[in-house]
Amino acid sequence: MKHVLLSLLSLCLFFSTASAQRVLLETETGRIVLELYADKAPGTVANFLRYVDDKRYDGATFYRVVRLDNQANSPVKIEVIQGGLRTDTTRMFPPIAQETTQKTGLKHLDGTLSMARGTPASGASEFFICINPQPELDFGGKRNPDGQGFAAFGRVIEGMDVVRKIQQGETGQPGPTNAYSNPTQLLKAPVLIRTAKRVK
């Protein structure tokens, strides 16, 4: 009986911990529920939750979509949607160290949530979601010339239909000069993130 009670308690603690690491992105296109891997990428998850808890993603957007038809100049093709604060540096926290997939053991699969970056220690508020497996975004992949890949830290557990719908949005919006200024990948109508919050 004692062992049964201990097992039940362990299960309760497990589900309590797991539920605390889920985030709902309520967008104008629909709901996206994320499960975060705090045990494998603790620094990246903590950074993401800092933005969530401080309500800094409320009013942010998904503004960039990468499809096979809008990256003609890239020899390594990927499929993702990207969101965050974009160029609103006044709402960004300092960048964090990168937790590579070599360290975490995670992979960029269909629905993987990952941190966008320039240099390995420049990830801050911008994140992306993979459509289909994207191994070139893992450590050793060729999408980023430095070979460090990107920091995967979660996955979509509800709303991949919303993710795919966002990816198919019309692009061609000129943007401010920065790393994400390719107008063929910028949505003409960025998708509003109404709120981002923890859920059970």
PADOMI-369844 format. One line per field, with one value per residue: z, x, y of N, C-alpha, C in turn; residue in three letters. Coordinates in pm, 1 decimal. Example, Ala and Ser with C-alpha at 12.3 -4.5 7.8 and 13.67 -1.06 7.14 Angstrom:
2
nzz [780.0 / 708.0] $
nxx [1319.0 / 1285.0] $
nyy [-569.0 / -225.0] $
cazz [780.0 / 714.0] $
caxx [1230.0 / 1367.0] $
cayy [-450.0 / -106.0] $
czz [780.0 / 787.0] $
cxx [1320.0 / 1290.0] $
cyy [-330.0 / 3.0] $
resn [ALA / SER] $
END
This chain:
200
nzz [0.0 / 81.2 / -117.8 / -339.0 / -279.8 / -281.0 / -548.0 / -673.4 / -574.0 / -693.5 / -960.3 / -957.5 / -894.0 / -1120.1 / -1329.9 / -1242.5 / -1260.9 / -1537.3 / -1640.9 / -1562.0 / -1739.8 / -1984.0 / -2246.4 / -2374.2 / -2681.4 / -2784.9 / -3078.3 / -3348.9 / -3548.6 / -3434.6 / -3169.4 / -3025.4 / -2856.5 / -2650.7 / -2540.7 / -2309.0 / -2276.6 / -2006.5 / -1856.0 / -2029.2 / -2174.0 / -1989.9 / -1956.0 / -2191.6 / -2186.4 / -1946.3 / -2020.2 / -2226.2 / -2078.3 / -1912.6 / -2078.6 / -2136.4 / -1877.8 / -1806.2 / -1978.3 / -2223.3 / -2472.6 / -2535.7 / -2776.9 / -2952.1 / -3265.5 / -3519.6 / -3781.1 / -3985.9 / -4238.7 / -4363.1 / -4651.3 / -4902.6 / -5138.5 / -5108.4 / -5060.1 / -5243.5 / -5274.2 / -5086.1 / -5022.8 / -4850.4 / -4760.2 / -4548.7 / -4341.7 / -4160.6 / -3915.1 / -3782.0 / -3481.9 / -3238.4 / -3081.1 / -3275.0 / -3390.0 / -3164.9 / -2946.7 / -2696.2 / -2536.5 / -2501.6 / -2324.6 / -2205.2 / -2429.6 / -2437.6 / -2348.1 / -2582.0 / -2592.4 / -2737.6 / -2968.0 / -2955.3 / -2690.4 / -2557.8 / -2668.8 / -2814.5 / -3114.1 / -3426.9 / -3519.5 / -3677.7 / -3568.5 / -3367.1 / -3126.6 / -3124.4 / -3066.2 / -3229.9 / -3379.2 / -3431.0 / -3395.7 / -3187.9 / -2919.4 / -2918.7 / -2898.5 / -2797.8 / -2780.8 / -3002.8 / -3169.3 / -3327.2 / -3508.8 / -3629.8 / -3943.8 / -4054.9 / -4035.2 / -3963.5 / -4000.8 / -4068.2 / -3899.2 / -3663.4 / -3437.8 / -3612.0 / -3850.8 / -4172.7 / -4213.0 / -4062.4 / -4096.2 / -3893.7 / -3789.0 / -3542.3 / -3512.0 / -3387.5 / -3085.8 / -2978.7 / -2778.5 / -2708.2 / -2807.0 / -3030.9 / -2911.4 / -2961.2 / -3224.0 / -3468.3 / -3710.3 / -3714.8 / -3717.6 / -3971.7 / -4131.0 / -4082.0 / -4197.8 / -4466.6 / -4529.5 / -4711.0 / -4844.9 / -4877.1 / -4771.3 / -4725.7 / -4485.6 / -4184.7 / -4192.3 / -4106.1 / -3972.3 / -4051.8 / -4281.0 / -4538.0 / -4782.1 / -4915.6 / -4731.5 / -4527.5 / -4369.6 / -4521.9 / -4369.9 / -4059.0 / -3804.2 / -3521.9 / -3185.6 / -2940.9 / -2668.3 / -2445.9 / -2230.6 / -1933.7 / -1910.1 / -1786.8] $
nxx [83.5 / 194.2 / 385.7 / 222.7 / 94.6 / 315.1 / 387.3 / 165.4 / 185.1 / 423.9 / 347.4 / 158.8 / 321.7 / 480.4 / 298.3 / 213.8 / 447.5 / 491.6 / 262.4 / 306.0 / 488.8 / 379.6 / 264.2 / 28.8 / -24.9 / -227.6 / -343.3 / -450.0 / -518.3 / -564.5 / -534.6 / -223.1 / -57.4 / 215.5 / 466.7 / 723.9 / 1072.0 / 1206.1 / 1378.0 / 1577.1 / 1664.4 / 1715.8 / 1799.1 / 1714.9 / 1439.9 / 1373.5 / 1430.2 / 1239.1 / 1000.3 / 1024.9 / 965.7 / 702.5 / 576.3 / 613.3 / 447.9 / 538.7 / 515.8 / 256.4 / 71.8 / 279.3 / 401.9 / 366.8 / 571.1 / 737.7 / 769.6 / 897.2 / 917.3 / 937.2 / 921.2 / 1013.1 / 1280.5 / 1489.8 / 1758.5 / 1895.8 / 2104.3 / 2047.7 / 1752.1 / 1472.3 / 1175.8 / 980.8 / 798.2 / 827.9 / 832.5 / 789.4 / 932.3 / 1048.7 / 1182.6 / 1159.8 / 1342.4 / 1330.4 / 1175.0 / 1307.7 / 1490.3 / 1830.7 / 2047.3 / 2091.9 / 2305.9 / 2373.0 / 2205.8 / 2298.5 / 2178.2 / 2344.1 / 2419.0 / 2171.7 / 2039.5 / 1811.6 / 1604.9 / 1534.5 / 1232.2 / 911.3 / 705.1 / 874.9 / 983.5 / 1198.1 / 1488.2 / 1549.3 / 1838.5 / 2140.5 / 2445.6 / 2599.7 / 2546.5 / 2331.4 / 2059.2 / 1737.6 / 1449.3 / 1323.1 / 1165.4 / 1104.7 / 897.4 / 910.5 / 812.8 / 763.4 / 1040.3 / 1359.2 / 1659.2 / 1888.3 / 1894.7 / 1985.6 / 2266.3 / 2568.9 / 2441.1 / 2382.5 / 2247.4 / 2305.6 / 2610.7 / 2805.0 / 2775.8 / 2669.5 / 2403.1 / 2063.4 / 1881.0 / 1676.4 / 1383.1 / 1131.2 / 798.7 / 517.4 / 206.1 / -54.3 / -233.6 / -91.6 / -213.8 / -281.7 / -27.9 / 61.0 / -122.8 / -56.5 / 196.3 / 136.6 / 59.0 / 28.3 / 316.7 / 576.7 / 621.0 / 796.6 / 1054.4 / 1217.2 / 1570.9 / 1739.6 / 1841.3 / 1625.7 / 1503.3 / 1430.7 / 1207.0 / 1049.3 / 992.5 / 855.9 / 550.5 / 271.4 / 57.8 / 121.4 / 73.3 / -110.9 / -18.4 / -226.6 / -223.6 / 11.4 / 48.0 / 99.6 / -28.9 / -222.1] $
nyy [-121.1 / 119.0 / 153.6 / 188.1 / 430.1 / 599.7 / 576.8 / 689.5 / 948.7 / 1027.2 / 1024.1 / 1230.0 / 1447.6 / 1445.2 / 1504.9 / 1752.3 / 1903.9 / 1881.5 / 2007.1 / 2265.7 / 2349.6 / 2414.3 / 2620.2 / 2846.6 / 2994.7 / 3232.9 / 3314.0 / 3532.2 / 3365.7 / 3122.8 / 2872.5 / 2776.3 / 2533.2 / 2481.4 / 2257.7 / 2259.9 / 2182.0 / 2178.8 / 2025.6 / 1948.8 / 2171.1 / 2396.6 / 2670.0 / 2802.7 / 2754.3 / 2887.4 / 3148.7 / 3190.9 / 3159.3 / 3376.6 / 3591.9 / 3521.9 / 3523.7 / 3787.4 / 3909.6 / 3996.6 / 3888.5 / 3931.9 / 4081.8 / 4063.9 / 3924.0 / 3666.3 / 3692.5 / 3617.5 / 3377.6 / 3078.1 / 2904.6 / 2643.4 / 2777.3 / 3039.1 / 3095.2 / 3118.2 / 3189.9 / 3048.3 / 2779.0 / 2573.2 / 2448.4 / 2524.8 / 2489.4 / 2694.4 / 2891.2 / 3214.9 / 3403.8 / 3671.7 / 3961.5 / 4101.7 / 4383.8 / 4536.4 / 4642.9 / 4757.4 / 4601.5 / 4370.3 / 4122.2 / 4072.5 / 3885.7 / 3524.0 / 3243.3 / 2983.0 / 2673.1 / 2402.9 / 2148.6 / 1935.5 / 1931.5 / 1909.9 / 1695.4 / 1710.9 / 1732.0 / 1892.6 / 1854.8 / 1788.3 / 2040.5 / 2125.9 / 2362.7 / 2638.9 / 2849.1 / 3149.2 / 3304.9 / 3502.4 / 3519.1 / 3259.3 / 3335.2 / 3510.8 / 3477.0 / 3580.7 / 3714.3 / 3609.4 / 3338.3 / 3018.2 / 2783.1 / 2458.7 / 2321.6 / 2011.3 / 1772.2 / 1917.6 / 1872.0 / 2017.3 / 2227.7 / 2137.4 / 2080.6 / 2088.2 / 2102.6 / 2263.6 / 2500.7 / 2731.8 / 2896.9 / 2863.1 / 2613.8 / 2549.9 / 2515.7 / 2546.5 / 2632.4 / 2405.9 / 2375.6 / 2289.5 / 2176.6 / 2171.7 / 2077.7 / 2102.4 / 2245.8 / 2243.9 / 2265.8 / 2532.2 / 2646.5 / 2561.7 / 2693.3 / 2960.8 / 2959.4 / 2954.7 / 3207.2 / 3520.8 / 3667.4 / 3923.9 / 4168.6 / 4460.8 / 4511.5 / 4644.1 / 4698.6 / 4423.6 / 4103.2 / 3955.0 / 4054.7 / 3983.4 / 4039.3 / 3853.4 / 3664.4 / 3782.0 / 3832.8 / 3987.1 / 4055.5 / 4038.9 / 3788.5 / 3831.3 / 3773.4 / 3736.1 / 3677.2 / 3520.3 / 3255.8 / 3055.8 / 2725.0 / 2444.6] $
cazz [0.0 / 88.9 / -248.8 / -428.9 / -248.9 / -328.7 / -694.3 / -708.7 / -543.7 / -796.9 / -1081.8 / -938.3 / -904.9 / -1260.0 / -1411.7 / -1197.2 / -1321.5 / -1681.1 / -1673.1 / -1538.6 / -1850.9 / -2108.3 / -2276.2 / -2479.3 / -2764.0 / -2841.3 / -3192.6 / -3420.2 / -3639.5 / -3354.4 / -3051.4 / -3036.0 / -2723.3 / -2651.9 / -2426.2 / -2298.7 / -2222.9 / -1904.5 / -1805.5 / -2128.0 / -2215.5 / -1880.8 / -1975.5 / -2300.5 / -2136.4 / -1848.0 / -2095.3 / -2293.4 / -1976.6 / -1862.0 / -2169.2 / -2117.8 / -1747.3 / -1803.6 / -2078.8 / -2332.9 / -2599.7 / -2562.8 / -2877.6 / -3047.4 / -3387.3 / -3614.0 / -3891.0 / -4090.6 / -4273.0 / -4459.0 / -4728.1 / -5008.8 / -5253.6 / -5083.4 / -5014.5 / -5366.3 / -5263.1 / -4980.1 / -5068.1 / -4752.1 / -4743.9 / -4424.7 / -4333.9 / -4024.7 / -3893.5 / -3676.5 / -3408.9 / -3131.0 / -3072.0 / -3399.0 / -3371.2 / -3046.4 / -2851.9 / -2563.0 / -2461.1 / -2501.6 / -2219.2 / -2261.3 / -2494.8 / -2353.0 / -2406.2 / -2661.2 / -2554.2 / -2865.9 / -2967.1 / -2914.1 / -2544.5 / -2505.7 / -2725.9 / -2886.0 / -3259.5 / -3492.7 / -3583.9 / -3707.9 / -3449.2 / -3268.1 / -3090.8 / -3114.0 / -3049.4 / -3343.0 / -3337.1 / -3528.1 / -3339.1 / -3089.8 / -2791.3 / -2947.0 / -2884.0 / -2695.7 / -2779.8 / -3125.9 / -3168.8 / -3447.4 / -3502.8 / -3751.0 / -4020.3 / -4102.3 / -3973.8 / -4016.5 / -3943.2 / -4093.5 / -3789.4 / -3549.1 / -3428.4 / -3725.9 / -3972.4 / -4261.1 / -4232.2 / -4009.9 / -4133.6 / -3782.6 / -3757.1 / -3405.7 / -3513.9 / -3309.1 / -2954.8 / -2962.4 / -2636.4 / -2686.1 / -2924.2 / -3039.6 / -2880.2 / -3014.1 / -3310.5 / -3587.1 / -3823.2 / -3710.0 / -3762.2 / -4117.3 / -4192.2 / -4075.5 / -4293.6 / -4602.0 / -4546.3 / -4821.8 / -4807.7 / -4967.6 / -4697.8 / -4691.9 / -4342.4 / -4145.0 / -4223.4 / -4000.9 / -4019.6 / -4099.6 / -4363.6 / -4670.8 / -4798.2 / -4964.2 / -4616.9 / -4428.9 / -4394.0 / -4547.8 / -4251.9 / -3947.0 / -3723.1 / -3384.3 / -3067.5 / -2846.8 / -2534.7 / -2421.6 / -2087.5 / -1890.2 / -1893.8 / -1735.4] $
caxx [0.0 / 285.0 / 448.4 / 118.8 / 77.2 / 434.6 / 380.2 / 63.1 / 241.4 / 523.3 / 273.9 / 99.2 / 429.4 / 523.7 / 202.4 / 214.6 / 564.5 / 472.0 / 160.1 / 361.2 / 577.6 / 303.4 / 230.5 / -69.2 / -18.5 / -359.9 / -320.5 / -571.7 / -546.8 / -605.7 / -455.7 / -105.7 / -13.8 / 354.6 / 523.6 / 862.6 / 1163.2 / 1287.4 / 1480.3 / 1683.9 / 1713.0 / 1664.3 / 1825.1 / 1631.5 / 1301.8 / 1360.0 / 1427.2 / 1109.1 / 897.2 / 1040.9 / 886.0 / 561.8 / 528.2 / 617.1 / 349.9 / 605.6 / 470.3 / 120.5 / 81.7 / 385.0 / 346.1 / 438.2 / 591.5 / 823.5 / 741.8 / 994.1 / 863.2 / 1027.6 / 909.2 / 1054.2 / 1420.4 / 1562.3 / 1902.1 / 1954.4 / 2132.5 / 1992.0 / 1612.1 / 1403.1 / 1035.9 / 950.9 / 736.5 / 903.7 / 760.1 / 859.3 / 921.7 / 1110.0 / 1282.6 / 1125.1 / 1450.7 / 1299.3 / 1104.4 / 1389.1 / 1586.9 / 1963.2 / 2057.1 / 2134.0 / 2397.0 / 2302.8 / 2205.6 / 2293.3 / 2114.7 / 2446.9 / 2414.1 / 2039.7 / 1989.9 / 1687.1 / 1613.2 / 1436.2 / 1133.6 / 787.0 / 646.1 / 975.0 / 996.5 / 1340.9 / 1528.3 / 1617.0 / 1960.9 / 2242.1 / 2561.3 / 2557.0 / 2502.9 / 2247.8 / 1917.7 / 1670.8 / 1302.8 / 1268.8 / 1155.1 / 1041.2 / 836.8 / 941.5 / 714.6 / 837.3 / 1173.0 / 1458.5 / 1788.5 / 1993.3 / 1891.7 / 2052.1 / 2411.5 / 2634.3 / 2365.8 / 2443.5 / 2168.3 / 2388.0 / 2748.7 / 2893.6 / 2757.5 / 2620.1 / 2260.2 / 1975.0 / 1847.9 / 1541.9 / 1349.2 / 992.4 / 727.1 / 373.8 / 124.5 / -187.0 / -238.0 / -5.7 / -293.4 / -268.3 / 109.2 / 67.6 / -202.3 / 25.9 / 306.2 / 87.6 / 15.8 / 88.5 / 439.9 / 619.7 / 616.2 / 929.4 / 1071.9 / 1337.0 / 1695.0 / 1794.1 / 1867.5 / 1503.9 / 1441.5 / 1397.8 / 1063.7 / 976.5 / 959.8 / 782.1 / 406.4 / 208.6 / -26.3 / 170.6 / -31.4 / -104.8 / -26.0 / -307.6 / -167.7 / 90.7 / 35.7 / 114.9 / -153.6 / -206.2] $
cayy [0.0 / 234.3 / 170.1 / 239.2 / 572.0 / 669.8 / 580.1 / 788.6 / 1080.5 / 1055.8 / 1057.6 / 1363.0 / 1545.7 / 1447.5 / 1577.5 / 1891.7 / 1967.2 / 1888.6 / 2105.5 / 2398.8 / 2380.4 / 2429.9 / 2759.9 / 2871.0 / 3115.1 / 3260.7 / 3402.2 / 3566.6 / 3254.9 / 3008.8 / 2835.8 / 2690.6 / 2493.9 / 2439.6 / 2185.9 / 2302.8 / 2080.3 / 2245.4 / 1933.5 / 1933.0 / 2303.2 / 2481.4 / 2812.4 / 2853.2 / 2753.2 / 2995.0 / 3274.5 / 3199.3 / 3181.6 / 3513.7 / 3675.7 / 3484.9 / 3568.6 / 3933.5 / 3952.5 / 4067.0 / 3833.7 / 3979.3 / 4186.8 / 4029.9 / 3865.3 / 3580.3 / 3787.0 / 3560.3 / 3238.1 / 3026.2 / 2791.6 / 2600.4 / 2867.2 / 3177.8 / 3100.5 / 3079.6 / 3214.4 / 2966.4 / 2642.1 / 2479.5 / 2486.4 / 2490.0 / 2532.8 / 2739.7 / 3022.2 / 3283.2 / 3506.3 / 3740.8 / 4107.9 / 4150.4 / 4490.6 / 4616.2 / 4613.3 / 4810.4 / 4498.1 / 4248.9 / 4096.4 / 4042.5 / 3754.3 / 3412.2 / 3144.8 / 2883.2 / 2532.2 / 2334.3 / 2016.7 / 1839.2 / 1927.2 / 1874.3 / 1571.1 / 1736.1 / 1741.1 / 1979.1 / 1768.7 / 1858.0 / 2099.8 / 2167.2 / 2504.2 / 2663.6 / 2988.5 / 3213.0 / 3372.7 / 3535.0 / 3450.3 / 3159.3 / 3391.4 / 3626.9 / 3445.1 / 3662.1 / 3707.5 / 3552.3 / 3192.9 / 2964.3 / 2650.8 / 2382.7 / 2245.2 / 1893.9 / 1761.7 / 2011.8 / 1832.0 / 2116.9 / 2323.9 / 2075.2 / 2098.4 / 2024.9 / 2131.1 / 2361.9 / 2623.1 / 2840.1 / 2865.3 / 2827.0 / 2472.7 / 2529.8 / 2489.2 / 2632.2 / 2575.0 / 2350.0 / 2372.0 / 2251.2 / 2127.5 / 2198.8 / 1960.0 / 2132.8 / 2363.2 / 2242.9 / 2314.5 / 2678.3 / 2675.0 / 2544.5 / 2799.7 / 3082.1 / 2945.6 / 2976.6 / 3345.8 / 3597.0 / 3737.5 / 4029.1 / 4295.4 / 4515.5 / 4530.0 / 4716.6 / 4628.3 / 4337.8 / 3967.5 / 3891.7 / 4157.2 / 3933.3 / 4067.1 / 3736.9 / 3580.1 / 3860.7 / 3832.7 / 4116.8 / 4078.9 / 3958.3 / 3726.5 / 3881.1 / 3687.3 / 3814.1 / 3653.0 / 3399.3 / 3228.5 / 2917.1 / 2649.6 / 2309.3] $
czz [0.0 / -45.8 / -349.0 / -407.6 / -298.3 / -480.1 / -741.1 / -685.0 / -650.3 / -927.1 / -1073.4 / -954.2 / -1047.8 / -1343.5 / -1371.2 / -1260.2 / -1470.6 / -1717.5 / -1655.1 / -1653.0 / -1984.7 / -2123.7 / -2390.6 / -2549.7 / -2828.4 / -2953.0 / -3260.2 / -3522.9 / -3565.0 / -3242.0 / -3090.5 / -2893.3 / -2733.8 / -2525.5 / -2424.2 / -2230.0 / -2122.4 / -1851.0 / -1900.8 / -2172.4 / -2113.3 / -1902.7 / -2081.0 / -2258.1 / -2037.2 / -1916.3 / -2161.1 / -2192.9 / -1914.5 / -1948.0 / -2151.3 / -1989.1 / -1735.6 / -1908.4 / -2197.1 / -2469.6 / -2631.1 / -2658.9 / -2974.4 / -3169.2 / -3438.5 / -3740.1 / -4006.3 / -4113.4 / -4381.5 / -4519.7 / -4836.1 / -5126.8 / -5227.8 / -5024.1 / -5128.3 / -5352.8 / -5155.4 / -5030.2 / -4973.8 / -4718.8 / -4607.7 / -4436.2 / -4188.5 / -4029.2 / -3774.5 / -3613.5 / -3301.4 / -3137.1 / -3191.9 / -3371.5 / -3249.1 / -2934.5 / -2710.6 / -2475.4 / -2452.1 / -2379.4 / -2283.6 / -2325.1 / -2401.8 / -2425.7 / -2478.8 / -2604.0 / -2682.9 / -2854.0 / -2936.9 / -2762.7 / -2493.5 / -2554.8 / -2802.3 / -3036.2 / -3311.8 / -3579.2 / -3620.0 / -3578.4 / -3343.1 / -3251.6 / -3065.4 / -3109.8 / -3174.1 / -3291.4 / -3457.8 / -3487.4 / -3230.7 / -2957.0 / -2811.7 / -2935.1 / -2771.2 / -2698.8 / -2898.7 / -3122.2 / -3298.5 / -3421.6 / -3636.0 / -3812.1 / -4090.2 / -4034.6 / -4043.4 / -3958.0 / -3966.6 / -3988.1 / -3661.9 / -3547.9 / -3541.7 / -3857.0 / -4048.4 / -4278.4 / -4179.3 / -4035.0 / -4018.2 / -3736.1 / -3618.8 / -3401.0 / -3428.0 / -3184.2 / -2949.0 / -2813.9 / -2608.6 / -2813.5 / -2918.1 / -3007.4 / -2922.1 / -3104.2 / -3428.0 / -3712.1 / -3830.9 / -3760.4 / -3914.1 / -4190.3 / -4193.0 / -4181.2 / -4436.3 / -4627.2 / -4658.6 / -4772.1 / -4910.2 / -4903.4 / -4669.8 / -4542.6 / -4311.4 / -4172.5 / -4100.6 / -4057.5 / -4080.3 / -4196.7 / -4504.6 / -4694.0 / -4848.7 / -4851.7 / -4509.5 / -4465.8 / -4420.1 / -4431.4 / -4138.9 / -3858.4 / -3576.8 / -3282.7 / -2961.4 / -2704.8 / -2535.1 / -2271.8 / -2057.5 / -1873.9 / -1838.6 / -1845.1] $
cxx [86.6 / 347.8 / 349.3 / 100.5 / 195.2 / 433.5 / 279.6 / 113.8 / 342.0 / 456.5 / 214.0 / 203.6 / 476.3 / 429.4 / 193.9 / 329.7 / 545.1 / 374.0 / 211.7 / 450.9 / 504.6 / 260.5 / 130.5 / -37.7 / -155.6 / -340.4 / -453.1 / -609.0 / -594.9 / -508.3 / -337.1 / -60.9 / 125.4 / 389.3 / 673.0 / 948.4 / 1258.7 / 1398.0 / 1599.1 / 1744.7 / 1667.4 / 1684.7 / 1735.7 / 1484.9 / 1280.2 / 1352.0 / 1290.3 / 997.8 / 907.0 / 960.4 / 736.3 / 507.3 / 524.5 / 523.9 / 413.2 / 571.8 / 326.2 / 129.5 / 197.1 / 321.0 / 430.7 / 449.6 / 672.0 / 786.1 / 838.9 / 935.9 / 964.3 / 1026.4 / 959.2 / 1195.5 / 1513.4 / 1712.8 / 1971.4 / 1980.1 / 2076.7 / 1850.3 / 1558.2 / 1257.8 / 1004.0 / 859.1 / 808.6 / 821.4 / 845.8 / 838.7 / 983.7 / 1214.1 / 1254.5 / 1225.1 / 1422.6 / 1232.0 / 1184.8 / 1479.5 / 1723.3 / 1966.1 / 2115.6 / 2235.4 / 2316.0 / 2318.5 / 2188.9 / 2222.6 / 2215.5 / 2445.1 / 2281.7 / 1988.6 / 1859.7 / 1713.0 / 1507.1 / 1344.6 / 1010.3 / 725.0 / 744.8 / 975.4 / 1144.0 / 1368.1 / 1599.7 / 1738.7 / 2040.6 / 2368.0 / 2513.9 / 2506.6 / 2412.7 / 2098.7 / 1854.8 / 1520.4 / 1244.1 / 1272.1 / 1090.8 / 988.4 / 862.5 / 816.5 / 791.5 / 974.9 / 1274.5 / 1596.5 / 1900.5 / 1995.4 / 1954.3 / 2200.9 / 2479.1 / 2562.9 / 2424.6 / 2363.0 / 2241.7 / 2534.3 / 2838.8 / 2875.9 / 2702.2 / 2471.5 / 2182.9 / 1929.3 / 1701.8 / 1508.4 / 1204.0 / 929.8 / 581.2 / 298.2 / -20.8 / -174.8 / -141.7 / -82.6 / -286.6 / -130.6 / 118.2 / -13.5 / -123.8 / 135.8 / 261.8 / 39.0 / 90.5 / 207.9 / 473.4 / 616.2 / 757.5 / 939.4 / 1194.5 / 1461.2 / 1744.5 / 1810.2 / 1744.8 / 1429.9 / 1408.1 / 1248.1 / 983.2 / 937.1 / 880.3 / 634.8 / 354.9 / 118.6 / 25.4 / 57.4 / -12.8 / -108.8 / -100.7 / -255.0 / -86.0 / 88.2 / 58.1 / -22.1 / -121.0 / -233.3] $
cyy [125.5 / 263.1 / 228.1 / 389.0 / 653.7 / 682.6 / 684.3 / 929.9 / 1121.6 / 1095.1 / 1196.7 / 1472.1 / 1558.5 / 1531.7 / 1723.8 / 1968.1 / 1985.4 / 1998.1 / 2247.4 / 2443.3 / 2380.2 / 2574.7 / 2763.5 / 3001.8 / 3131.7 / 3362.0 / 3434.2 / 3459.6 / 3131.4 / 2980.3 / 2748.3 / 2660.5 / 2432.0 / 2362.2 / 2215.6 / 2197.3 / 2144.4 / 2155.9 / 1922.7 / 2065.8 / 2407.7 / 2631.3 / 2874.4 / 2857.8 / 2866.8 / 3131.4 / 3294.7 / 3229.7 / 3320.8 / 3611.1 / 3649.2 / 3545.7 / 3720.6 / 3995.0 / 4025.6 / 4009.4 / 3873.6 / 4097.3 / 4166.9 / 3962.8 / 3749.5 / 3663.3 / 3730.2 / 3414.5 / 3195.5 / 2899.2 / 2752.4 / 2696.5 / 3009.6 / 3189.2 / 3058.1 / 3092.4 / 3130.8 / 2825.0 / 2535.3 / 2525.5 / 2441.6 / 2533.9 / 2565.5 / 2861.0 / 3084.9 / 3393.3 / 3569.9 / 3889.5 / 4178.4 / 4258.0 / 4577.2 / 4586.7 / 4663.8 / 4705.7 / 4368.2 / 4242.1 / 4069.5 / 3903.9 / 3649.0 / 3323.5 / 3038.6 / 2743.1 / 2450.8 / 2199.3 / 1906.7 / 1822.0 / 1871.3 / 1739.9 / 1587.5 / 1745.1 / 1837.4 / 1892.8 / 1851.1 / 1909.6 / 2143.4 / 2318.8 / 2531.5 / 2813.7 / 3039.6 / 3288.8 / 3418.2 / 3460.3 / 3352.6 / 3215.5 / 3513.1 / 3599.6 / 3525.3 / 3637.7 / 3632.7 / 3399.8 / 3146.4 / 2824.7 / 2581.6 / 2320.6 / 2134.3 / 1888.5 / 1853.1 / 1980.5 / 1932.9 / 2227.1 / 2267.0 / 2110.7 / 2020.6 / 2046.2 / 2248.7 / 2490.3 / 2745.9 / 2805.4 / 2822.3 / 2682.4 / 2443.6 / 2497.0 / 2587.7 / 2557.6 / 2531.4 / 2343.5 / 2335.5 / 2198.1 / 2168.4 / 2070.8 / 1981.3 / 2255.6 / 2361.6 / 2283.6 / 2467.1 / 2719.6 / 2667.1 / 2651.2 / 2930.8 / 3076.2 / 2976.9 / 3119.2 / 3416.6 / 3676.7 / 3845.7 / 4165.5 / 4345.2 / 4540.8 / 4612.0 / 4633.8 / 4553.2 / 4197.9 / 3901.3 / 3983.6 / 4111.9 / 3949.3 / 3948.5 / 3642.6 / 3654.0 / 3866.1 / 3974.6 / 4155.6 / 3989.9 / 3909.1 / 3765.3 / 3767.3 / 3768.3 / 3799.9 / 3525.0 / 3375.4 / 3081.7 / 2852.4 / 2511.9 / 2208.3] $
resn [MET / LYS / HIS / VAL / LEU / LEU / SER / LEU / LEU / SER / LEU / CYS / LEU / PHE / PHE / SER / THR / ALA / SER / ALA / GLN / ARG / VAL / LEU / LEU / GLU / THR / GLU / THR / GLY / ARG / ILE / VAL / LEU / GLU / LEU / TYR / ALA / ASP / LYS / ALA / PRO / GLY / THR / VAL / ALA / ASN / PHE / LEU / ARG / TYR / VAL / ASP / ASP / LYS / ARG / TYR / ASP / GLY / ALA / THR / PHE / TYR / ARG / VAL / VAL / ARG / LEU / ASP / ASN / GLN / ALA / ASN / SER / PRO / VAL / LYS / ILE / GLU / VAL / ILE / GLN / GLY / GLY / LEU / ARG / THR / ASP / THR / THR / ARG / MET / PHE / PRO / PRO / ILE / ALA / GLN / GLU / THR / THR / GLN / LYS / THR / GLY / LEU / LYS / HIS / LEU / ASP / GLY / THR / LEU / SER / MET / ALA / ARG / GLY / THR / PRO / ALA / SER / GLY / ALA / SER / GLU / PHE / PHE / ILE / CYS / ILE / ASN / PRO / GLN / PRO / GLU / LEU / ASP / PHE / GLY / GLY / LYS / ARG / ASN / PRO / ASP / GLY / GLN / GLY / PHE / ALA / ALA / PHE / GLY / ARG / VAL / ILE / GLU / GLY / MET / ASP / VAL / VAL / ARG / LYS / ILE / GLN / GLN / GLY / GLU / THR / GLY / GLN / PRO / GLY / PRO / THR / ASN / ALA / TYR / SER / ASN / PRO / THR / GLN / LEU / LEU / LYS / ALA / PRO / VAL / LEU / ILE / ARG / THR / ALA / LYS / ARG / VAL / LYS] $
END
